[in-house]
Each structure stands twice: as structure tokens, then as C-alpha cells.
Amino acid sequence: MWKQLQVDWPGATLLINLTGAFCLGILIHRFPTSQFTILFWETGFLGGYTTFSTLNTELIAMYNEHQWRSLIIYGTLSYLGGLSLAWLGMQL
């Protein structure tokens, strides 16, 4: 049936998502009303660059494997770190 996904520390996913959030913050600040920027760069490029589905798949795998500490740390770094870096990008 379903193959169990065993998760080590997903550093690559974390790095990609955090840098994508930072770049998104910069784009929102620099080009807030440009339709091209919103559709091409923010939705298209950064939406393809980042991976929200992989993040959640890894979190579910950590939950299924009872890796509670990793689950909390990875979830917190991903969500709060992403919001913080998006805000930081908007400040530049």
C-alpha cells in the first residue's frame, strides 16, 4: 500500500522555503502593484521555487514516526522563520 517516508533533517527544504520567503518580502516591498511581478515572479517563479507541499509531507512523516522534537523545531523554523524573513525582506 503506502510506503512509509522516513525523514532525516530536511535542511534543503528549509533553506529553499526560507530564502523564497525572504525574496518574496523584497518583491512585495519593491514592486507592490506590478501585475507582472505578482503573476510571474511571486506566484510563478517563487511558487515553483519554494515547496509548501514537501514541507507538509515532511511534517506528516515526522508525526507518523513520532519525531516530536524534530516536528516542533522544523515546523516552528519553517512557519515563523518564513514569516520573519518575509517581513525582513519587506524592510529592505
N, C-alpha and C positions, 0 to 999 in steps of 0.2 A: 504494500500500500504506500504510505508516505514514508520517505526516507528522512530519518532524524537528522537535522542540521546541527553539527557540533560547532560551537563558536569559540574561537580564541578571542583575544582582544582585537576588536575591529578598528584599528588605528587609521587605516586608509580611508574608510568610510567617514570617520570622524573628521579627518583632515579635509577631505573634499567638501563635506557639508559646512564646516566652519568657514573655510575660505570662500565658498559660494555665498554664504550669508553676509560676509564682510563685503564682497563685491556688490551684492545686491543693495546694501546700505549706501555704498558710494554712488551707484547708478541712480537710486531714488533721490539722493540729495542733489546730484549734478544735473540730472535730466528729469525733473519731476512730471512734466506734462507732455513729453515727447511720445507720441503714439508708437513710432518706430522703435524707440528704446524699450518701451514696455513690452511690445509684442516680440521683437527679435531678441534683444539681449536679456531682459528679465525673465520672460516666460520661456522663450525658445532655448537660448544658449545656457543660461543658468539653471533652467528647469531640467535640461538634459545633463548638465554637468553634475548637479547635486543628485542625491539618491535617497529620497524620503522612504521609498518602499523598502530598500535594503536596510535602512536604519530600523524600521519597524520589524522586518523579518528577523534581524539580529536580536532585537529586544525580546521578541516572542521566543526565539531559540534559547536565550539566556533564561527566560522564565521557565520554559519546559525542562531545562537542565538544572534548575534550582541554583543558578549562579546569581544569588540575590545581590551580593556586593557589586559585582560587575554590572548587573542590570541597573542598579541605582546610580552608580557612578557614570556609566555610559549614557543613560537617559538624561541625567542632570547636565552633564557636559554638552550633550548634543542640543537639547532644547534651550537651556539657559545660556549656554555658550553661544549658540546661534543667534539668539535674540540680542545678547550683549554685543556681539561682533557686528551685527546689522546696525545697531544703534551707534557703535563706534564709527563704522563706515559713513553713516549719515552726518557725523560731527566733523568729518574731514573736509 
